[in-house]
Amino acid sequence: MSVVHRLPAGWLVDHLCFINQCGYEICDSFAHPGGVTPNTSVTSTEDCHSISAFAATPSSSDGPSYGPGNAVETEGKREKMRYVFREEFFDISKPHIAAAPEEQLCQGCPEVSLTEIKASSNREEYQEGAKSDTGDSLATARKKRKRKCVFNQGELDALEYHSKVRKLIWEGTLDLVQEGLKSGFLHRTTATLSCRKNNVPQCIVCGLAELCEMAKQFPAVNESDHQAVHVLEEETSSAEQDLLSCVVENSSNCAKIIVLMGQKYLVPPRSSFLLSEISCKHDLINCNKKYDVIVIDPPWENKSVKRSNRYSYLSSWQIKQIPVPALAAPNCLVVTWVTNRQKHLRFVKDELYPHWSVKTLAEWHWVKITTAGEFVLPLDSLHKKPYEVLILGRVQGDVKETLRKSEGVHPIPEHQLIVSIPCSLHSHKPPLAAVLAEFIRPDVECLELFARNLQPGWTSWGNEVLKFQHIDYFTLLENEN
């Protein structure tokens, strides 16, 4: 199961297991992609043969289980070729920055005041500054370190927020990590995965965003001939314009391979996606489908994004124009990923959600740990935190409809933790399907906006919606028959 442990504080989640539960099996032997070498070096992820109905896995407890190296022959000589996500992307065995011994998670939760957090942050920044100043002049080094001891208003707001949530995060994470260590999911001694690290693509340039920009120059589609949904058939080739002008759906129980700009992407079973940029969102609205869950991961504006030019970002005004009211069903659960900037957090709760008629219900945190159960960054780090924030709310509407849709589901807790080993690929968020299952009725319609990967049972939208579906992020298991 992708949820390894469920405690009152939250969930310990196996992100890698969730991906491999999605059912990346190509049912047709003739669909074997050229140039992909089967690999037996990937180990199996145990207990990954079942998942909640909400996550819409194709696996069944009554059906056969497919382990590494297995191919299942059906209808004569047609076989299932199984892919798994590369395990080395989740081999986070050491913290990015090691915390001091007294700050280690296993030591328990010391009571720390805001003043002590400031002092700790200053020490950390001083140490990091000293490391980066090697080779600089003494005067320049002193100037840099002096600046690091001064807190601007944004940093002060962040420190105040951190002092409020720190104990909840520390204690809840400690409980979940201890359970993970007891069960063996987490382990203090991490084996080296060097045998699986050959030729690992850390950054695959797939050009999806550029393709979406190019799509604006395509000839206009005649409305009478326009399809709201393009269903992937047995043949896996489709015109690029067909894949860009409407929602693409894989309604089968097997994965499909599609080709865009010469690059291959895996589409999991029973999933849909719209590859487009924000000005073309009308194609999603034209499907006339209302969603019971909407997850949003906006490209927030910040200094790091501006400096790196890693991806385009949206202003607060542009984010408010996202047509959530047009896409949301009554009582829709809206989940928004927010950076640790207090400006963005206040914006979501005080402006964005009221603008969409969404009532804020809860504030959850995704906590990132290593395979040994340590925070990936010191909890009291000033520069970056080992956690991210999710704001949950519900669309306000008809009271009777709200009560009807609330029957048989648990109320949303005000604070929960999602603890997981993060993917080393930038912005590959953990799955929310399994953790939201107890708060949602079965067989609901789910939508993710600004997605970078696909999930069974979900519709995903974004200009890089297939980014982490690139076939080079996966390994084809060897057919041993």
RASUL-V854584 format. One record per pair of residues at least 6 apart in sequence whose ideal C-beta (glycine too) atoms are under 7 Angstrom apart, sorted by the first residue. I is the first residue (numbers start at 0). J is the second residue. If there is no record, write none. Layout:
BEGIN
I,J + I,J
END
This chain:
BEGIN
0,46 + 0,49 + 0,50 + 1,12 + 1,13 + 1,16 + 1,17 + 1,20 + 1,50 + 1,430 + 1,433 + 2,10 + 2,12 + 2,433 + 2,434 + 3,11 + 3,12 + 3,13 + 3,179 + 3,182 + 3,184 + 4,11 + 4,175 + 4,178 + 4,179 + 6,174 + 6,175 + 6,178 + 8,171 + 8,174 + 8,175 + 8,416 + 9,171 + 9,175 + 9,415 + 9,416 + 9,417 + 9,418 + 10,417 + 10,418 + 10,434 + 11,175 + 11,178 + 11,179 + 11,418 + 12,417 + 12,418 + 12,419 + 12,429 + 12,434 + 13,184 + 14,89 + 14,419 + 14,420 + 14,422 + 14,429 + 14,430 + 15,44 + 15,84 + 15,86 + 15,89 + 16,44 + 16,47 + 17,430 + 17,433 + 18,84 + 19,44 + 19,47 + 19,83 + 19,84 + 20,47 + 20,50 + 20,56 + 20,58 + 21,56 + 21,267 + 21,454 + 21,455 + 22,56 + 22,57 + 22,58 + 22,254 + 22,267 + 22,268 + 22,455 + 23,81 + 23,82 + 23,83 + 23,254 + 23,265 + 23,267 + 23,473 + 24,79 + 24,80 + 24,81 + 24,253 + 24,254 + 25,79 + 25,80 + 25,253 + 25,254 + 25,256 + 26,77 + 26,79 + 26,253 + 27,77 + 27,233 + 28,76 + 28,77 + 28,78 + 30,235 + 30,256 + 31,80 + 32,256 + 32,263 + 32,470 + 35,470 + 35,475 + 37,475 + 37,476 + 37,477 + 37,478 + 38,474 + 38,475 + 38,477 + 39,67 + 39,68 + 39,477 + 40,194 + 40,195 + 41,67 + 41,83 + 41,86 + 41,195 + 41,474 + 41,476 + 42,67 + 42,86 + 43,66 + 43,67 + 48,58 + 48,64 + 49,58 + 49,60 + 50,56 + 50,433 + 51,433 + 51,436 + 52,441 + 52,442 + 53,432 + 53,435 + 53,436 + 53,439 + 53,441 + 54,432 + 54,433 + 54,455 + 54,456 + 55,269 + 55,455 + 55,456 + 56,455 + 57,252 + 57,268 + 57,455 + 63,71 + 65,71 + 65,81 + 67,476 + 68,476 + 68,477 + 68,479 + 69,479 + 70,78 + 70,79 + 70,80 + 70,478 + 70,480 + 71,78 + 71,79 + 72,78 + 78,478 + 80,475 + 81,476 + 82,265 + 82,473 + 82,474 + 82,475 + 83,473 + 83,474 + 83,476 + 84,472 + 84,473 + 85,199 + 85,472 + 85,473 + 85,474 + 86,195 + 87,192 + 87,195 + 87,196 + 87,199 + 88,422 + 88,423 + 88,424 + 89,420 + 89,422 + 90,192 + 91,369 + 91,370 + 91,375 + 91,420 + 91,421 + 91,423 + 92,189 + 92,369 + 92,370 + 92,371 + 93,369 + 94,369 + 94,373 + 94,374 + 94,375 + 94,376 + 95,375 + 95,376 + 96,376 + 96,377 + 96,380 + 98,374 + 98,377 + 102,377 + 102,378 + 102,379 + 103,373 + 104,172 + 104,173 + 104,176 + 104,372 + 104,373 + 104,374 + 108,166 + 108,169 + 108,170 + 108,173 + 111,165 + 113,158 + 113,159 + 113,162 + 116,158 + 116,161 + 116,162 + 116,379 + 117,150 + 117,158 + 119,379 + 120,379 + 120,380 + 120,381 + 121,148 + 123,377 + 123,380 + 123,381 + 124,147 + 124,381 + 124,382 + 125,144 + 125,147 + 128,143 + 128,144 + 128,147 + 132,140 + 132,143 + 153,340 + 153,341 + 153,342 + 154,381 + 156,341 + 157,339 + 157,341 + 160,341 + 161,384 + 164,364 + 165,378 + 167,414 + 168,364 + 168,366 + 168,378 + 168,386 + 168,416 + 169,378 + 171,416 + 172,366 + 172,416 + 172,418 + 175,416 + 175,418 + 176,185 + 176,368 + 176,372 + 179,185 + 179,372 + 180,372 + 185,370 + 185,371 + 185,372 + 186,370 + 186,371 + 187,371 + 189,370 + 189,371 + 200,471 + 203,469 + 203,471 + 205,262 + 205,466 + 205,469 + 206,260 + 207,274 + 207,462 + 207,463 + 207,465 + 207,466 + 208,462 + 208,463 + 210,259 + 210,260 + 211,274 + 211,275 + 211,276 + 211,462 + 212,276 + 214,243 + 217,240 + 220,244 + 226,245 + 227,245 + 227,246 + 227,285 + 227,286 + 228,245 + 228,246 + 228,248 + 228,286 + 229,241 + 229,242 + 229,245 + 229,247 + 229,248 + 230,248 + 230,250 + 231,247 + 231,248 + 231,249 + 231,255 + 231,257 + 231,266 + 235,255 + 235,256 + 235,257 + 236,258 + 237,257 + 239,259 + 242,257 + 242,259 + 242,274 + 243,274 + 243,275 + 244,282 + 245,282 + 246,271 + 246,273 + 246,282 + 246,283 + 246,286 + 246,458 + 247,271 + 247,272 + 248,271 + 249,255 + 249,266 + 249,268 + 249,269 + 249,270 + 250,269 + 251,268 + 252,268 + 253,268 + 254,265 + 254,266 + 254,267 + 254,268 + 255,266 + 256,263 + 256,265 + 257,264 + 257,266 + 262,469 + 263,470 + 264,465 + 264,468 + 264,469 + 264,470 + 265,468 + 265,470 + 265,473 + 266,453 + 266,468 + 267,453 + 267,454 + 267,455 + 268,455 + 269,455 + 269,456 + 270,453 + 270,454 + 270,455 + 270,457 + 271,458 + 272,453 + 272,458 + 272,459 + 272,460 + 272,464 + 272,465 + 273,282 + 273,283 + 273,460 + 274,464 + 274,465 + 275,282 + 275,462 + 276,462 + 280,322 + 283,326 + 283,460 + 284,322 + 284,325 + 284,326 + 288,444 + 289,326 + 289,327 + 289,328 + 289,444 + 290,326 + 290,327 + 290,328 + 290,331 + 290,444 + 290,445 + 290,446 + 291,328 + 291,331 + 291,332 + 291,439 + 291,443 + 291,444 + 291,445 + 292,331 + 292,332 + 292,435 + 292,439 + 292,443 + 292,445 + 292,446 + 293,323 + 293,326 + 293,327 + 293,331 + 293,333 + 293,446 + 293,448 + 294,334 + 294,431 + 294,447 + 295,335 + 295,336 + 295,448 + 295,449 + 296,336 + 296,428 + 296,449 + 297,313 + 297,318 + 297,449 + 298,310 + 298,311 + 298,312 + 298,313 + 298,449 + 299,312 + 299,338 + 299,343 + 300,312 + 300,313 + 300,314 + 301,338 + 301,340 + 304,310 + 304,312 + 315,346 + 318,351 + 319,351 + 319,354 + 321,448 + 323,333 + 323,355 + 324,355 + 324,356 + 326,446 + 327,394 + 329,394 + 329,396 + 329,397 + 329,400 + 329,401 + 329,404 + 330,393 + 330,394 + 330,396 + 330,400 + 330,401 + 330,404 + 330,405 + 331,393 + 331,394 + 332,391 + 332,393 + 332,438 + 332,439 + 333,357 + 333,392 + 333,393 + 333,394 + 334,389 + 334,391 + 334,431 + 335,347 + 335,389 + 335,390 + 336,387 + 336,389 + 336,428 + 337,343 + 337,344 + 337,347 + 337,388 + 337,390 + 339,384 + 339,387 + 339,388 + 344,388 + 347,390 + 348,359 + 348,390 + 352,359 + 352,392 + 356,394 + 356,395 + 357,392 + 357,393 + 357,394 + 358,392 + 358,393 + 358,395 + 359,390 + 359,392 + 360,391 + 360,392 + 360,393 + 360,411 + 361,391 + 361,411 + 361,412 + 361,413 + 361,414 + 362,388 + 362,390 + 362,414 + 363,389 + 363,391 + 363,414 + 363,415 + 363,417 + 364,386 + 364,387 + 364,388 + 364,416 + 365,386 + 365,387 + 365,389 + 365,417 + 365,429 + 366,385 + 366,386 + 366,416 + 366,418 + 367,375 + 367,385 + 367,386 + 367,421 + 368,374 + 368,375 + 368,418 + 368,420 + 369,375 + 369,420 + 370,420 + 374,385 + 375,385 + 375,421 + 376,383 + 376,384 + 376,385 + 378,385 + 391,411 + 404,440 + 407,440 + 408,437 + 408,438 + 408,439 + 408,440 + 409,437 + 409,438 + 411,438 + 417,429 + 417,434 + 419,429 + 424,467 + 426,451 + 427,451 + 427,452 + 427,467 + 430,454 + 432,454 + 445,456 + 445,457 + 446,457 + 446,458 + 447,457 + 447,459 + 448,460 + 448,461 + 449,461 + 450,459 + 450,460 + 450,461 + 450,464 + 451,461 + 451,463 + 451,464 + 451,466 + 451,467 + 452,466 + 452,467 + 452,468 + 453,459 + 453,468
END
